[in-house]
Amino acid sequence: MFRQNSWGITAAAFSGTIETRVKVLDGSPATRLTLRSGRLGRFALAVLGAILASAATLPAQVRSNTATVNLAAILGSSISVSASPGLVNFTLPPGGVATGSPTITVTTQWVLRPLQNVTLYAYFTSAAAALTDGAGHNIPSSNVAGSTNGGAFTSFTGNSPFAAGSSITLFTETVVGNNRSAVFLFAALAAMLLAVSPLWAQLSSNPSAVSLQAVLTASLTLSASPGLVTFNLVPGGRANGSGPINLTTSWVLRPNVGDVTMYAFFTSPAAALTDGAGNNIPSGNVLGSPDGSAFVPFTGTSPFAVGSSLVIFTERIRGNNRSKTRNDTLDLRIDTSGLALPAGTYTGVLRIQAQAL
């Protein structure tokens, strides 16, 4: 195959000089031809013309048709949520507020189309029993509150696509150009079951569960006031105390407790009060009136003292009073009948204690 690069012809009646340069594609060097007029010149020109004509008919560069391959890359919408730790602990005070520990950290990740709304919800599956002891005693979701990123606490009483009456909304974000693919971090103190919903596409994430463990410790407490009751004793007679003793008893008990009983007692039946010189007032000469009832002497038996006790109340524990506060009163009287007491100041300590069995 030949390719003609350049040539020049100067002729007049076939006289003159013809110069041509031919490049052979197989690598042979270019050749310069000098032709003179006459028959030889005419013959050479004819040969040269044939060569040139042949070269002109050689094909130029040939290109095939273009084959096309279509590419399709699909990035599907996705959304996921994770929460840690998996357990939040509460130490419950009776009738009070407890904050869970540790704080829940939630990570939400999505790849979505523009102009979708992403909403993160926390919810319980049961509004009536967010937490339970397994024996029928429940903490409703309305008694659990969540705080997102240090904001105000909100009770779990709202609605979501996943639960009615036991949800809160943690955030809502509109997907635009700069957050079509995003990772969102937030912290909540009391978020339990977590799920995300892009509202327009109704694409829901996996639910991320956080277990709650709330410990309500059994307790039984009482208080008594005032701390001092005085008597103006009369020889061979009765003297009432300066005022009633006000008693407040509070308890939080386990289901297997049957009764709560409060006792008042002296540690010594022979010497409920004494002047310190061997002259004593026995507990049998001290009388008590619980809640305005008849006066009875301190001669009974209790778990705390024998022969010098008095029962103030006994309450049967049922389902509706396992957690309760009650108020009672105790009036006191001293009867010096049959006692040959010298004048003096007599002191003693009345102890009051409750027991749940």
C-alpha positions in Angstrom: 0.0 0.0 0.0 1.3 3.4 -1.0 0.6 6.9 0.3 1.6 9.9 -1.8 2.8 12.7 0.5 3.6 15.5 -2.0 4.6 16.2 -5.5 5.5 19.1 -7.8 5.3 19.2 -11.7 6.8 21.9 -13.9 6.4 21.1 -17.6 6.1 22.8 -21.0 5.6 20.5 -24.0 6.9 17.7 -21.9 10.1 19.4 -21.3 11.4 20.4 -18.0 11.8 18.7 -14.7 9.3 16.6 -12.8 10.0 15.9 -9.2 7.9 13.6 -7.1 8.3 12.1 -3.7 6.7 8.8 -2.9 6.7 7.3 0.6 6.4 3.6 0.7 4.5 2.4 3.8 6.6 -0.6 4.1 9.5 1.6 5.2 11.5 2.0 1.9 13.1 5.4 1.4 11.6 8.2 -0.6 12.7 8.3 -4.3 13.4 11.3 -6.4 12.8 11.0 -10.2 14.1 13.3 -12.8 12.4 12.9 -16.2 13.4 14.5 -19.4 11.3 15.2 -22.4 10.9 12.8 -25.3 9.6 9.3 -25.6 11.2 8.2 -22.4 9.7 11.2 -20.6 6.3 10.5 -22.0 6.6 6.9 -20.9 7.7 7.8 -17.5 4.9 10.2 -17.1 2.4 7.5 -18.2 3.9 5.1 -15.6 3.8 7.9 -13.0 0.2 8.6 -13.8 -0.8 5.0 -13.5 0.9 4.9 -10.1 -0.8 8.0 -9.0 -4.2 6.8 -10.2 -3.6 3.5 -8.4 -2.7 5.3 -5.2 -5.8 7.5 -5.5 -8.0 4.5 -5.5 -6.6 3.0 -2.4 -9.0 3.2 0.6 -8.6 5.9 3.2 -8.9 5.1 6.9 -11.9 2.9 7.6 -14.1 3.2 10.7 -16.7 0.8 11.9 -20.1 1.7 13.1 -20.4 2.7 16.8 -21.8 0.2 19.2 -23.4 1.6 22.3 -23.9 0.1 25.7 -26.4 1.6 28.2 -25.4 1.8 31.8 -27.9 1.8 34.7 -26.8 2.3 38.3 -29.5 2.2 41.0 -29.0 3.6 44.4 -32.0 2.4 46.3 -33.6 4.4 49.1 -32.6 3.2 52.6 -32.9 4.2 56.1 -31.6 2.6 59.3 -31.4 3.4 63.0 -29.3 2.1 65.9 -29.4 2.9 69.6 -27.0 2.2 72.4 -26.7 1.1 75.1 -29.3 -1.6 75.1 -30.3 -1.2 78.7 -31.3 1.9 80.7 -31.7 1.6 84.5 -34.0 3.6 86.8 -34.0 3.6 90.6 -37.6 4.6 91.4 -38.4 6.6 94.6 -42.0 6.1 95.8 -44.1 8.9 94.3 -41.1 10.7 92.9 -39.1 11.2 89.7 -36.2 9.0 88.5 -33.9 9.8 85.6 -32.6 6.9 83.5 -28.9 6.1 83.2 -27.0 6.0 80.9 -28.2 8.4 78.2 -29.3 6.7 75.0 -27.3 7.6 71.8 -29.2 7.1 68.6 -27.6 7.1 65.1 -29.9 7.5 62.1 -28.6 7.0 58.5 -30.4 7.4 55.2 -30.2 7.6 51.4 -33.4 9.2 50.1 -34.9 11.2 47.3 -35.2 14.9 47.7 -38.1 16.5 49.5 -38.9 13.7 51.7 -39.5 14.2 55.4 -37.6 11.9 57.8 -39.1 11.6 61.3 -37.6 9.7 64.2 -40.1 8.3 66.8 -39.6 6.6 70.2 -42.5 4.6 71.4 -43.8 1.7 73.5 -45.9 -1.0 72.1 -48.4 -0.7 75.0 -49.6 2.6 76.4 -51.0 0.8 79.4 -47.8 -1.1 80.3 -44.6 0.6 79.2 -42.9 -1.3 82.1 -44.2 -4.2 84.1 -43.1 -6.4 87.0 -44.7 -9.4 85.3 -47.3 -9.7 88.1 -49.9 -7.4 86.7 -48.4 -4.1 88.1 -47.6 -1.7 85.3 -46.1 1.7 84.6 -48.1 3.4 81.8 -46.2 5.1 79.0 -47.7 8.4 80.2 -45.5 8.1 83.3 -42.4 7.8 81.1 -40.9 11.0 79.6 -38.2 11.6 77.0 -35.8 14.5 76.5 -34.1 14.9 73.1 -30.7 16.6 73.1 -31.3 18.2 76.4 -34.7 19.7 75.6 -37.8 19.6 77.8 -39.1 16.2 78.8 -42.2 15.0 76.9 -44.5 12.2 78.1 -45.0 9.2 75.8 -48.6 9.9 75.0 -48.5 10.9 71.3 -49.3 9.0 68.2 -46.9 7.7 65.5 -47.2 5.3 62.5 -46.0 2.6 64.8 -48.0 3.1 68.1 -51.0 5.1 69.2 -50.9 7.0 72.5 -47.4 5.9 73.5 -45.0 7.8 71.2 -42.9 10.9 71.1 -41.3 12.6 68.1 -37.5 13.0 68.4 -36.9 14.9 65.2 -38.3 15.7 61.7 -35.9 16.7 58.9 -36.7 17.5 55.2 -34.4 15.9 52.7 -32.8 18.5 50.4 -29.8 18.4 48.1 -27.1 18.5 50.9 -28.6 15.8 53.1 -29.9 13.2 50.7 -27.4 10.9 52.3 -26.8 11.7 55.9 -26.0 10.4 59.3 -27.9 12.1 62.2 -26.8 11.7 65.8 -28.9 12.6 68.8 -29.1 11.7 72.5 -32.3 11.0 74.5 -32.7 10.1 78.1 -35.7 7.9 78.0 -36.3 6.8 74.4 -37.2 3.1 74.3 -38.3 1.7 70.9 -36.9 3.7 68.1 -38.0 3.8 64.5 -37.7 6.3 61.6 -40.4 7.1 59.0 -39.9 9.2 55.9 -43.4 10.6 55.7 -43.9 10.9 52.0 -42.4 7.6 50.8 -43.5 5.7 53.8 -40.2 3.9 54.0 -39.6 2.7 57.6 -36.4 1.9 59.2 -35.6 -1.1 61.3 -36.9 -0.7 64.9 -34.1 -0.4 67.5 -35.1 -1.6 70.9 -33.7 -0.3 74.2 -34.7 -2.3 77.3 -35.7 -0.5 80.5 -35.1 -1.7 84.0 -36.8 0.3 86.7 -36.2 -0.9 90.3 -38.7 0.2 92.9 -37.2 -0.9 96.3 -39.6 -2.1 99.0 -39.7 0.4 101.8 -41.6 1.2 105.0 -41.1 4.4 106.9 -42.8 6.4 109.6 -42.5 9.7 111.3 -43.9 11.0 114.6 -44.4 14.5 115.9 -44.1 16.3 118.3 -41.0 14.8 119.8 -42.1 15.6 123.4 -45.4 15.0 125.2 -45.7 16.4 128.7 -48.0 15.4 131.6 -49.1 17.2 134.7 -49.5 14.3 137.1 -52.0 14.1 139.9 -51.6 11.7 142.9 -53.9 8.7 142.4 -55.5 10.1 139.3 -55.3 10.4 135.5 -53.4 13.0 133.5 -53.7 13.4 129.7 -50.8 14.2 127.6 -50.2 17.8 126.3 -51.4 16.8 122.8 -51.8 13.9 120.3 -48.8 12.3 118.6 -49.2 12.6 114.8 -48.0 9.6 112.9 -47.3 9.3 109.2 -46.6 5.9 107.6 -45.5 5.4 104.0 -44.8 2.1 102.3 -44.0 0.5 99.0 -44.4 -3.3 99.3 -44.1 -6.4 97.3 -47.2 -8.3 96.2 -46.6 -11.1 98.8 -46.9 -8.8 101.8 -50.1 -9.5 103.8 -50.4 -6.8 106.5 -48.8 -3.7 107.8 -49.0 -3.2 111.6 -47.8 -0.3 113.7 -46.9 -0.7 117.3 -46.1 1.7 120.1 -44.1 0.3 123.0 -41.7 0.8 125.9 -38.6 -1.2 126.3 -39.3 -2.0 130.0 -42.8 -2.9 131.3 -41.7 -2.1 134.9 -40.3 1.4 134.1 -42.0 3.2 131.2 -41.1 6.4 133.0 -38.7 6.9 135.9 -37.3 9.7 138.1 -33.9 8.1 138.0 -34.0 7.4 141.8 -35.8 4.1 141.6 -39.3 5.5 141.5 -41.0 4.2 138.3 -44.3 4.4 136.4 -45.0 1.0 134.8 -46.2 0.7 131.2 -49.5 -0.7 132.5 -50.2 2.8 134.0 -49.6 4.5 130.6 -52.6 4.3 128.3 -52.9 5.1 124.6 -55.8 6.0 122.3 -55.1 5.3 118.6 -57.1 7.5 116.3 -59.6 8.6 119.0 -60.5 5.0 120.1 -60.8 3.9 123.7 -57.7 4.2 125.9 -55.9 0.9 126.5 -52.8 0.2 128.6 -49.4 -0.6 127.2 -49.5 -4.2 128.3 -49.6 -6.1 125.0 -46.9 -8.0 123.1 -45.3 -7.0 119.8 -42.3 -8.2 117.8 -40.3 -5.4 119.5 -41.4 -5.7 123.2 -43.2 -8.1 125.5 -45.8 -6.9 128.0 -45.4 -3.2 127.1 -46.8 -2.7 123.7 -49.9 -1.3 122.0 -51.2 -1.8 118.4 -52.0 1.5 116.7 -53.3 0.0 113.4 -53.2 -3.1 111.2 -54.0 -2.7 107.5 -54.5 -5.6 105.1 -52.5 -5.2 101.9 -54.4 -5.7 98.7 -53.7 -4.7 95.1 -54.7 -1.0 95.5 -52.7 -0.2 98.6 -49.3 -1.8 98.1 -48.0 1.8 97.8 -49.6 4.1 100.3 -49.1 6.9 102.8 -51.5 7.0 105.8 -51.8 9.3 108.8 -52.8 8.4 112.4 -52.9 9.9 115.8 -52.1 8.6 119.3 -53.3 10.3 122.5 -51.6 9.4 125.8 -52.7 9.3 129.4 -51.0 8.3 132.7 -52.9 6.9 135.6 -51.1 7.1 138.9 -53.7 5.1 140.8 -52.1 2.6 143.1 -48.7 4.2 142.8 -47.0 5.9 145.8 -44.9 8.3 143.8 -42.9 11.0 145.3 -42.9 14.4 143.7 -40.4 14.7 140.9 -39.9 14.7 137.1 -40.5 11.4 135.4 -39.1 10.8 131.9 -39.3 7.9 129.5 -39.2 7.1 125.8 -42.1 5.8 123.8 -41.0 3.9 120.7 -43.2 3.5 117.6 -42.4 1.0 114.8 -44.2 -0.6 111.9 -43.8 -4.1 110.4 -45.0 -5.5 107.1 -45.5 -9.3 106.9 
